[in-house]
Amino acid sequence: MRVAIIHYWLVSMRGGEKVVEALCDMYPDADIFTLVCDEARISEKIRRHRIITSGLQKIPGATRYYQSLLPLMPFALESFDLRGYDLIISSESGPAKGIIPPPHATHVCYCHSPMRYIWDHYHAYRENAGLLARLMMPVLAPMLRSWDANSSLRVDRFVANSHHVAGRIRKYYRRSATVVPPPVAVEDFAPAADLGDFYLCAGQIVPYKRIDLAVRAFSEMGRQLVIIGDGAKADVDALKRIAGPSVRFMGRAAFPVLKANLAHCRALVFPGEEDFGIVPVEAMASGRPVIAYGRGGALETVVPGQTGILFDEQSVDALIEAVHAFEQRERSFHPDAIRMHAAQFSAARFRASMQKIIDDELAAKKAPGAKGTDVLAPASFYSDGRPVPLH
């Protein structure tokens, strides 16, 4: 059986690339197709595979400014020649599912998220974009929505990384999805014997993660906050301007540094709304509780009162109240129980769940009178991505 793994772009090692690594473990002979690739920034496990890039790779600076090439991505993906492949697994957060699968092939899409910047986060992205992007987005976004919605019909089976994302797949694509949490290397983390007197924020610094709430809250309280992660210079500088002396920026850190800080912090602070959120699971695998905004993936990973605290409003006051609530019951959080909860998100469980889904789809494809896709709405769409109603 010839297997192709489709990933939107390979320019770093984050949650999406960890999924690709797990798929590589499952299919060591698979070929990987991606829009652009920076081999210096991906793992040896991925580099061992044959990697086929699109024509976008030839554009100077493509691996750095790939997001600016969004209008060209549908054409680039559809140019991939997948004839001869029996199983296609797309890892979707950008437009990876938009390849053209051969009629005989089984196409399983693992969806991290429908494209946020053209769907539910469209207005936030446009508000923070440069002048040219703000002018072009209203022109390009309706066409991209239409293509994105229509290309969802090329998928035989959707798998979502959370119930939150499954709901968005149903909303925008009118398709059902099976939920399989992404693989987290929980065995790589361990609790520390002694704790520091600081809280931790970790992850890429981008506006939607709302790290600004943590900076303002901990500056106001005078509590120690360590921020690990990097982002656009303008975003980092904006946070530093509002930070008090109790907030420390460490920038991008090597894994041993991140691991040590996760193990020694009083709690991880997670003020953004994520589709899943791997860092909270890593913190819990380190035995540390999480103070998180109670929306999105945090609702599926953090158990209030047992593995952390959830707050209901993205505001400084709500976060301060959550920190005080945590400190009042800090001793009631038990590292071993928190670690046991995190174990359910292991890479081994991800591989087993994905293998069963793929095997079921392959068997269904071969069965007499094989089933079709589970489309929940008509296959015709308006230019803005809305489904045309039946008459």
Protein Blocks (a to p, Z undefined) as FASTA:
>chain_A
ZZddddfbdcbccfklmmmmmmmmmmmmbccddfbdcfklccfklmmpccdddfklmpgh
klmmmmmmmmmmmmmmmmpccehiabdcdddfblmlmpccdfkbccddddfbdcfklmmm
mmmmmmmmcfklmmmmmmmmmmmmmmmmmmmmmpfbdcdfbfklmmmmmmmnopacdddd
ddddfklpccdfbdcfbdcdeddddfklommmmmmmmmmnopacddeddddfklmmmmmm
mpcfkbccebjadfklmmmmmmmmmbdcdfbccfkopmlmmmmmnopacdddfehjllmm
mcghkloccdfbdcfklmmmmmmmmmmmmmmpcfklmmmmmmmmcfklmmmmmmmmmmmm
mmmmmpghiacdddfbdfbdcfkopacddZZ
